[in-house]
Amino acid sequence: MTDAVKVGFVPFSAAPRGILVVFCDDTLQFGPATGKVLGAADSLVRRAAETNQFTGKNGVTLDILAPEGLKAKRLIVMGLGKVAEIKDNDFLKLGGSAAGKLRAGKDAVTVVAELPTGAMKPDQAAAVASGLRLRAYQFDRYKTKKKEGEEAALRADVSIAVGDVAAARKAFSPSAHIVEGVITARDLVNEPPNVLFPVEFARRASQLRKLGVGVEVLDVNAMKRLGMGALLGVAQGSTQPGRMVIMRWNGGKRGDQPVAFVGKGVCFDTGGISIKGAASMEDMKGDMGGAACVVGLMHALAARKAKVNAVGAIGLVENMPDGNAQRPGDIVTSMSGQTIEIINTDAEGRLVLADVLWYVAKKFKPKFMVDLATLTGAIMVALGTEYAGLFSNNDELAERLTKVGLETGERVWRMPLGPEYDKQIDSQFADMKNTGNRNGGSITAAQFLQRFVDDTPWAHLDIAGTAMGAPKSEINHSWGSGFGVRLLERLVAEYYEAKK
């Protein structure tokens, strides 16, 4: 992991160091503090803007080397567009875009967090700082040398000049922990499968104990005693034994019902006996993106001392095709007692989730439960890689997720559920089949999961298109995105704010 960007806050009066980053609107107007920093260099900016046809459009930058009249060795002017049209989530993107313009190395950087109308609010400046750190992330721990032209890691010392240093620091404190949670999730998704197998994943999740999280790891024998035949059926084809990890953060009132999050953790998915094609199978190291998100979320909640009781549960397996692997035609019995006919061993994630969802619903009786899973290619056919699929048995929960998705930029799109789809997964030999036909594949997968939540308010997020290999954005150039951590952290925060 590379998270070597150090971010601090300084007053506007502090002398800028190294590279200077400032913001202007679509009329090339700067704030008063920025104007003082620029001084006589303001005219240089306007000449350069005219030469480069820079108009201050949102997201466009003007880069001036060795700017005359400034001690800074480089000046980056970032366009805001129309100030009235800037949304809260845009400040995160501004920070990410700024980091994207910085070259590798150990430069000092000063970012003047000011709009033409005056100083950014503390939470806006904090979002800029978060965006900088998220964009600077790079997973390079296995690189022993860099090729020519290859992007190297950014290791900058960034000072963000603000109107109120104490307020900015206070606003950034919880944001910094959320960033750490996202980075934790990204690290897990990016790790190679020979390093991050179920037992090792469970060990890393157990490190949350340092933050005060209660962690329980169930081994194969413990899961057998619970009757988790669906999860163990997937795991039985691998030499790496499966695990289930239950993480508990008790920051709320004693005895208060928790909220719960469940993650699919298939550390590598060959498809089992229904083996996948060789092309891009290496990407299946990321089939544990849901579990990675849950660990990152629990990190964020615990690190910022969230006043909430939360449960995170992850089912960890490898889906391999050895002589002990389950076969198409097998029938397994889930912890719920419901039997499942295996039609396709590559529809394994729902089997893992089935037992974990049932366990969490019955043991903890949560206020609501959200699962995340890189579950189906069908969701990418429907939504591409910009939205995660949202399925829910509770309109209020679905509406909250949609709202916080728009606020954080981790967007979700609600998909249908209905008894008509159950016909596809009815089985002649068991209570259900683990897959239907090709049409509506992401929906029938959600219908399957719904059979294991009973009356618990529940949402399923199919993150196959957003957790790994998603398009690069202003705040992420990593293969593993950490999708879901910011979304669910905001869900928890707003849920408890609304309940006050």
N, C-alpha and C positions, 0 to 999 in steps of 0.2 A: 504494500500500500504506500502511496505517496500522498501525504497530507501535510506537506511541509511549508505551507503558506501561513505565516504568522500574521494575525490581524489584531491591530490595536486602534484605539481612538485617541485623537489629539484635538485641541481647539483650533479654530480657524486661524488663529494668530501664529500657530507653529510654522516655522520655516519649512517649505516643501523640500523633500529629499529625493534624489535619483530621478525616477520617472514621475511625471505629474499627469494625473487624469482629472479632467473637468467635464462639466455637462453644460450643454446649451440647448435652447429650443429651436423651433423651425424658423425663427427670425434672427438667429445667431445671438440671442440675448443670454448673458450670464448673470448669475446672482451677484449681490454686492461684495460678498467675501471673495468670490472667485475673481471678480474684477480687480480687487486689491492685490491678489496673488499674481495675476497676469501683468498688471501695471501696463507699461509701454508695449508689452508683447501682444496686447489686444489688437493692435493694428496689424501685426504680423499674422495673427490668426485670420483676420478678415481678408487679407491679401491671399493667404494660402487657400482659404475657403473658396474664393473666387476662381483661383487657378485650378483647383481640383473639383470645382462644381459641387462643393459640399454645402448642403442647405439645412443641416441640422435635423434631417429626417430620422425618425426613431430607428435605432439600431445601427446607423451608419456612423463611421468614425473618420476623423481627420488626424493623421499621424505626422508630427513635425519633429524631425531630428535636430538636435543642437539648437533649440529655439533662441534666437537673438533676444537679449533683454531678460532672460531667465537663467537662474542657476541650474535648473533642471536640465538633464542631458537629453530629455525627450518629453514631448508634450502630446498627449492623446486627448482629443476633443471628441466627446461622445454625444451624438444627437439624441434628443428626447422626443422630437416631434412636438405636437401640441400638448402643452403641460396639462390642460384640462382633460385630455383623453388618457392620461397615464393611470393605469390600474395598480392596485397594491402588489399584484404578482409581478409587475414589470420591474420592480426594483431588484428582485432576485435575478432577473434576466440581465439587468444592467450590470450587476456585479459579475455575473458570468461572462458577459461580453467583454468587460474590462479585463478579466483574467485571460480571456482568449487572445487579447492583443499584446499581452506581455510575453517577452521571450524567455526562454529557459535561462536559468542562472540564479544568482543570489542578489539581484538588484533590490535597492530600497525603492518603495513606491508610495506616493502620496495621492490619495483620492479625495477630492474636495466634494463632500456629500451635500451639494447645494443645488437647488433648482433656481431658475430665474426669479421666482417669487420669494426666495429665501431658503433658509436651512431645511434640509430634509427632516422629517419627524424622526424621533428615535427609532421607531420600529422600521421605518423606511431605510435608515442608515444600517440597521442591523440586517435587513434583507440584502442590501448590497454586500455586506461582509459575508453573509452566508453564500450568496451566489459566487463570490470570489473563491471561497474554499471548495464548493462543489465542483466548479469548472476545473480547478487546478488539480483535482484528484486524477491520479494515473496509477494503474496497477502494473508495476514494473519490477516486482521483487525477484523474478526469475531471469531478468536481463543481466547478463554479465558484461555486455558492451553494446553500444549504440551504433547502428548503421548510419552512414552518411545521409543526411537529409531527414533522418527519423526524429520525430518530435521528442525532445527531452523533457524531463520533469521540471516544473516551475518550483523554485524555492525562493520565494520573495518575502521580504519583510514589509508588510503593507500598513501604512498609517492612514486611517480614515479621518479626515478633518470634519468636525461636526460643531453644531452650535452649542450643544450641551453634552459634554463628555460623560458625566455620571449617568445621565438618562440613557445615552446610547449603550453604555456598558451594561446597564440593567436590562435593556431590551434585548441585547445580544446574548445574554447568559443562557436563557432557555433555547434560543435559536442555535447556539453553538452545540448544545447537546443533541438537538435534532439532526444537525449536520453529521455529528459523530455516528448517530444511528444509521443514517443513509450510507455513510462510508463503511460501516460494519456490514451492512447488507451487500453492498457492492463487492467488498472483499470476498465474502462467502461465495457469491455467484461466480466471480472471476477465477477462483481457485481451481486447479486441475483436479480431476476425479481420483487420481492416484494419491493425492494428498488429502482431499476432503471426502472421505467415505463416512458412513453413518456414525461409527464410534468417534471419529475425530470431530465430526460436526457436533455431536453431543458434548464432547469435551469443551469445544469453543463456546457453545451456548452456556455451559456451566460456569464460564468466567464471569457471567453476569452476577454471580454471588458477590463479587467485589463491590457491586453497586447496591447491595441489599436485596437482590432478587432471590427468592427461594426457588431452587432448581431441583427437580426430581427426574432421574433418568431411569426409564423402565427398560430392562433387557428382554431378550426373547422369552425366557421362562416366565417373567412377570406378565408379559403380554399373552402368553399361552394361558396363564391362570385366569386372565380376564376374558378369554375367549375371542381374542382379536384375530380371527381366522382370515379376514379379508386382507389386513395389512401383512400378516405373516405369510400369506400365500404369495404375495409379490416378492417378499424378501428371500424366500426359500431357495431361489435359483442362484444366489450369490454366496461366495465364500465370506463376504463381509456381512456380519449379522445386523439385523435391523435394530433400531432404537426408537423409543418415543420419549420426548423431553417435555416436561411440564414446568413452565416458568410462572412464578407468582410475584406480583408487586402489590403490596398492601399499603398504599399511601392514602387510602380513603378512610371512612369511618369503620370502626371495628364491627364486623358482622354485616356490612353493607354488601349487597349482591355485586359481584364483579362484572365487568365487561370482558369478552373473550375473543381471542384471535387464534385461528388455526391455519397452519401452513403445510402445504405439500412439500415434502423433502425427499424427492427421488434424486439421490446424489449422482447417479448416472442411469440413463434409460436406453438400453439397447432395443427395447420393444419386447424382450423375452423371446419365447418360442415364435411369436408373431413378429419376427425380427424386422427392424427398420432397414431401409436402404442405406448403403454406406455413405452416400453423399451427405455431408454436413452432420454426420452422427456425432462429431466432436462437440457440437453445440449442446448436446444432451447433458453435458456437465452442468448446465444451467437449469435443469428441470427441478431444482430445489429453490427457485426464486421466491416462492411463497413462504417457505420456511425461513429463508434468509431475511425476508421482510419482517417476519414476526420477531426474530431475534433483534433486528435493528430497531424495531418499534419498542420492544421491552427495554432495550438499552436507553432509548430516548426518554421514555416515561420515568425510568428509575433515576437517570442522571439528572433530570430536571426536577426530581422530587414531586412528580405529579400527584395531586390529591385525588387519587382514584385507586380502586382495587381492580387489578387487571390480571387476566390469565392468558398466557401464550402457550400454545401446544403445537408441537411439530412431530410428524411421523417421518422417520428417516429410514430409507431403504435403498438398495440397488436393484434394478430390474435386469437380471442376467439370464442367459439361456443355457445353463448347464443341465446335466442329467437329472437334477432334482427340481428343475423349474416346473411351475404349474403349467398345465396344457390347456389349450382350447377344448372345452367340453367338461373340464373339472367343475365341481360345485363346492364352494366354500361357505362356511357359516360365519357371519359377522358377529361382532360383540352384541349387537342388538338382537340376535337370534334369527334375523332374516337371512335366507340363503340366496346365494348369487351364482348363477351359471356364468362361467368364463367363456366368452365368445372370442375375445381378442385380448391377448396378454399385453398388448400395447395400450390398452385402456386401463392402465394400472393406477394412475393417480387418484382416481375416484374411489378405488378400493382402499387405499391408504387413508384418505380423508374420511371415508365412511366410519371406520372404527374410532378415529380420533374425535370426530364431531360427536358421535354418540357418547363417548367417554366424557367429554367436556360438558355436554348438555345435561347429562344425568348427574355427574359428580358435583358440578359447580353451579348449576341452575343460573346461568348468567342473564343479565338484563337484556343483552343482545350478543350475537355471535357473528363474526365475519371470518370467512375463510378466503385464502388467497392461493391460487394454483396456476402454474403454467400448464393448463389442463388440455386445451384442444387447439389443433391447427384451424379448426372451423371458425374460431372466433377471429382469427386474422383474415379469413376470407370475408367475414362479415364487416369487420371494423378496421382492418389494416393494423397499423402499429401506433396509432395516435390515441386511441381510447382503449381502456380495459372493459370487458363485458361485465355487466352488473345484473345479477339475478337475485330476487329477494321475495320472501313471503310476507314482508312488512313494508307498507308504503312509506311510513314515517322514516324508517331507517334508510330506505332507498333514496328518498328525497334529501336526507341529510348528506348521504354519500355523494350524490350528484352536486349538491351545493358546495361542499368542501373540495370536490374535484375541480370545479371551476376556479375556486379561490387559490388553490395550490398549483394548478396547472397539471395535476395528475388526474386527468379527466376519465370519467366512466360513462357508459351509455347503457341504459336499462334495456334488457332483453326480456322476452316473454317467458312465463311459465304457465302451464295449464295441463289438466288431466288428459287432454287429447294426446299429448306427447308421450304419456305413460305407455300407450299401446306398443310403442317401439321397443320398450325395454321389458315388456312382459315375457316371461319364459314359460316354455312348455314343461320344463323339468324342475324349476326352482321358483323362488318368489320373484326373482327378476334376473335379467341379463345385465352384463356390465357394459354393453354398448348396443345401440340401435343401428339403423342404417345410416347412409352417408348424409342424408338431408337433415338439417337441424341438429348437427352433431354437438354443438356447444350447449344447445337447449336440453337435449336428452341427458347429457352429462349432468347438468344442473338438476334436472328432474330426479336423477338417480340420487344425488346428494341430499335432496330435500327429504328423502325417505328416512334420513338418519338424524333429523333435527327435531322431530315432533313439533311441539307448539312454540319452541324457542324463536323469538324474533331473529331472523338470520338473513345474511347476505353472502352471496358467493361472487368473488371477483376472479374472472378468468384473465390472467395477466400474461398469457402466452406471447402476446405481441408487444408487451411493454416492459417486461422484466429483463429481457436479454436481447442483444442485437437490435434494439430499437434505434430509429434514426438519431443522429447526434443533435444535441440541442444547445442552447446558450449555457446551460448549467451541467451538461453531461457529455463527455466525449469517451466515456468508458463503455465497454461491451455490456457489463452488468450495470443497470441503471439505479438499483435500489428503489424501484418504483413501489409505492405503497406506504413507505414509512412516513413521509410528510402528510400524505392523504389521511392515514388513520390516526396519526398524532393530532391533526386538526379536528378530526371527527370526535375524538375523546375530549379534547379541550372545549369544543363548542357544545357538546352534549352536556357536559357538567356545568358549563356556564349557563345554559338554558334552564337547567334544573335547579339553579340557586333560588 
